[in-house]
Each structure stands twice: as C-alpha cells, then as structure tokens.
C-alpha cells in the first residue's frame, strides 16, 4: 500500500531519534509521464523493508537495489535514469533521484565528570557523538566546565543507570572517581541487558578481571558482560589523561567503523 510523503516524515523522525540506519530516496526531478513524480519518497530500512514509493515498477526495483548498496558504503548518491533506455520501461521519460544515507544518531554516556570525562568529551564530540556526562558531585557536574558536552547531569549514578534508555547505537564509558561506583554501574548495565554499540570500563587488568568475574557469576542470560571493553582503549597510550582519552576515542571509533585490526599505514 502506498504511503504518502506526509506519512513518511513522522517515520523518518522516529528512525533518526531511535538510532536507526536507513536511506531516503527522493525524486528531485521527473519529466511528464513517468510513474514517479517530483517529491515522491521511499524509505529503505536496514532490514531491507521499504516504506513509501518512487513510482513502482522497474524504477523502484532499481532504486531499492541502489539503496542496499548505499547502506554498505555509507555514502549518499545522486542517480539519473532514462526509463526506456536504462530500465526498459515503456512509459519512457527521465528521473533524477537523490538517495540520502542516514547514519544512526550516537550518544556517549560518560559516567564521571573528572579529568578523564573532561578530556574525552571534546574528542567524542569532534567525531560526531552527542555527549552526556553524569556525575553525582555538584562541584564537578558543571556545564560551563565541560562546554563540549550536550548535557551535564548532576544526579545519582545508580539511579540514572537504572532508568536511562539508550539506543543500540549508543555507548557507555565508565570512570567514576576512585572507581567507587564502577562495579555497580556496569552490573546494572549487564543486569538490564542494555544493547549498546560500545561499553567501556577503565581499570587495571587484575581489577577488571575480578569485577567481571563477579558479574559473570550472576549468570545474566543476555551476555552483555562478554561485550565489555576493559581495560579500556587501544594500546597506544599509558601516561597522560589526554593520551588515554585519545586511546579510548580511537577504540570507540574502530568499533563503530567495524575495524577488527588496526594497521599502521606507513610505507603502504
């Protein structure tokens, strides 16, 4: 059943705000007589399902095919077709279609507004994250002190961990002061079975092993504990807070981009 543009706009907004990946194909120009008129839209979902239409027939089949490719390349495309010559459609005419790729909106929830949170926040913001910083200390949870963050919340760590509703494209990074709340927060994340793109926990190998072994003993059925990155960050920095923050941001970027192995590009 055809879904008109007016019905698509709320769906597009919903997909953006809930962190989905999708494409929108829009006919930006069409000669008279073509089945798809200027302004017709088709939404291509990451499942392969579609909503809306660009006119049906071979044209729509081809646009859906291109949308599936755009979802792999993550790059928007502008395409043109002569319907008779290129697609064998008897109606003829020409159409121009813009296929726009929408990457998932990604939010990084940083538990801790100390030196690490303040160093990591601007790095994540510079690579496209929305940044939310959480701390229970009024003297640290100050928006003016972390201007790169979209939100700085002064609230109880555990209350927030129990109630926030992240999307699957979001991240959680935990480095509370003195590691006082690290275990409780990560345990809540695992107990709730939150589906996240990245969960990172700072700490030494020995401490992290003890902490995660304790959580594993609870045998939560969702397996979230096995996806935690800890010790946190790529093995490129060990000294200063900014270096460690950069290593964390690099690891997160690798996860989001699906990089399994980090290669040095020198002399390649």
TAZIMO-V528126 format. One record per residue. N is the residue number from 1. RES is the residue in one small letter. PSI is psi as a letter, one per 30 degrees, with the letter a starting at -180 (* if undefined). OMEGA is omega in whole degrees, 0 to 359 (* if undefined). Layout:
# TAZIMO-V528126
N|RES|PSI|OMEGA / N|RES|PSI|OMEGA
This chain:
# TAZIMO-V528126
1|x|k|182 / 2|x|k|175 / 3|x|k|184 / 4|x|l|184 / 5|x|e|182 / 6|x|e|179 / 7|x|f|183 / 8|x|e|185 / 9|x|e|176 / 10|x|e|179 / 11|x|e|177 / 12|x|e|178 / 13|x|e|180 / 14|x|e|181 / 15|x|e|179 / 16|x|e|186 / 17|x|f|179 / 18|x|g|171 / 19|x|h|179 / 20|x|l|172 / 21|x|k|182 / 22|x|l|176 / 23|x|l|172 / 24|x|j|176 / 25|x|k|183 / 26|x|k|173 / 27|x|j|182 / 28|x|f|178 / 29|x|k|179 / 30|x|k|177 / 31|x|l|181 / 32|x|k|176 / 33|x|f|179 / 34|x|l|183 / 35|x|f|179 / 36|x|k|182 / 37|x|l|179 / 38|x|k|181 / 39|x|f|177 / 40|x|k|182 / 41|x|k|174 / 42|x|k|177 / 43|x|k|179 / 44|x|j|184 / 45|x|l|181 / 46|x|f|176 / 47|x|f|185 / 48|x|f|177 / 49|x|l|180 / 50|x|l|173 / 51|x|k|184 / 52|x|a|182 / 53|x|l|170 / 54|x|g|175 / 55|x|f|178 / 56|x|a|176 / 57|x|a|183 / 58|x|e|178 / 59|x|e|181 / 60|x|e|177 / 61|x|e|181 / 62|x|e|180 / 63|x|e|178 / 64|x|e|178 / 65|x|e|180 / 66|x|e|178 / 67|x|e|180 / 68|x|e|177 / 69|x|e|179 / 70|x|e|179 / 71|x|f|179 / 72|x|e|182 / 73|x|f|182 / 74|x|g|181 / 75|x|k|178 / 76|x|l|182 / 77|x|l|173 / 78|x|k|183 / 79|x|l|178 / 80|x|k|179 / 81|x|k|163 / 82|x|j|193 / 83|x|e|180 / 84|x|e|186 / 85|x|e|185 / 86|x|e|187 / 87|x|f|179 / 88|x|g|181 / 89|x|k|186 / 90|x|f|184 / 91|x|f|180 / 92|x|a|181 / 93|x|l|181 / 94|x|k|176 / 95|x|k|173 / 96|x|k|187 / 97|x|k|174 / 98|x|k|180 / 99|x|j|185 / 100|x|k|179 / 101|x|k|178 / 102|x|j|176 / 103|x|l|180 / 104|x|k|173 / 105|x|k|185 / 106|x|k|179 / 107|x|k|174 / 108|x|j|177 / 109|x|j|182 / 110|x|j|179 / 111|x|j|181 / 112|x|k|182 / 113|x|g|178 / 114|x|a|184 / 115|x|e|182 / 116|x|e|179 / 117|x|e|182 / 118|x|f|177 / 119|x|e|184 / 120|x|e|184 / 121|x|e|181 / 122|x|e|178 / 123|x|e|180 / 124|x|e|179 / 125|x|e|183 / 126|x|f|179 / 127|x|g|167 / 128|x|g|178 / 129|x|k|160 / 130|x|k|186 / 131|x|k|175 / 132|x|k|180 / 133|x|k|182 / 134|x|k|176 / 135|x|k|182 / 136|x|g|182 / 137|x|j|181 / 138|x|e|182 / 139|x|f|178 / 140|x|e|182 / 141|x|i|183 / 142|x|j|184 / 143|x|e|182 / 144|x|f|180 / 145|x|f|179 / 146|x|i|187 / 147|x|f|180 / 148|x|f|182 / 149|x|k|176 / 150|x|e|178 / 151|x|k|172 / 152|x|j|187 / 153|x|k|173 / 154|x|j|184 / 155|x|l|178 / 156|x|k|182 / 157|x|e|188 / 158|x|e|176 / 159|x|e|179 / 160|x|e|181 / 161|x|e|180 / 162|x|f|191 / 163|x|f|185 / 164|x|l|186 / 165|x|i|180 / 166|x|l|174 / 167|x|l|181 / 168|x|f|179 / 169|x|g|185 / 170|x|l|180 / 171|x|l|172 / 172|x|k|177 / 173|x|k|189 / 174|x|k|174 / 175|x|i|181 / 176|x|l|184 / 177|x|k|181 / 178|x|g|182 / 179|x|g|187 / 180|x|e|185 / 181|x|g|186 / 182|x|e|183 / 183|x|e|183 / 184|x|e|181 / 185|x|e|182 / 186|x|e|177 / 187|x|e|178 / 188|x|e|178 / 189|x|e|180 / 190|x|e|181 / 191|x|e|180 / 192|x|f|181 / 193|x|h|182 / 194|x|k|178 / 195|x|j|184 / 196|x|l|178 / 197|x|e|184 / 198|x|k|172 / 199|x|j|182 / 200|x|k|181 / 201|x|k|181 / 202|x|l|178 / 203|x|l|178 / 204|x|l|181 / 205|x|e|183 / 206|x|e|181 / 207|x|e|180 / 208|x|e|180 / 209|x|e|179 / 210|x|e|182 / 211|x|e|183 / 212|x|e|176 / 213|x|e|179 / 214|x|e|179 / 215|x|e|179 / 216|x|f|181 / 217|x|f|178 / 218|x|f|175 / 219|x|h|173 / 220|x|k|188 / 221|x|f|188 / 222|x|f|177 / 223|x|g|181 / 224|x|e|183 / 225|x|f|181 / 226|x|f|181 / 227|x|g|184 / 228|x|k|175 / 229|x|j|181 / 230|x|k|356 / 231|x|l|192 / 232|x|k|173 / 233|x|l|175 / 234|x|l|182 / 235|x|i|182 / 236|x|f|183 / 237|x|k|179 / 238|x|f|191 / 239|x|d|189 / 240|x|l|178 / 241|x|e|178 / 242|x|e|178 / 243|x|e|180 / 244|x|e|177 / 245|x|e|178 / 246|x|e|179 / 247|x|e|178 / 248|x|e|180 / 249|x|e|179 / 250|x|e|178 / 251|x|e|179 / 252|x|e|179 / 253|x|e|178 / 254|x|e|179 / 255|x|e|181 / 256|x|e|181 / 257|x|g|178 / 258|x|g|180 / 259|x|j|181 / 260|x|f|182 / 261|x|k|179 / 262|x|j|181 / 263|x|k|171 / 264|x|k|185 / 265|x|f|183 / 266|x|k|177 / 267|x|g|178 / 268|x|*|*
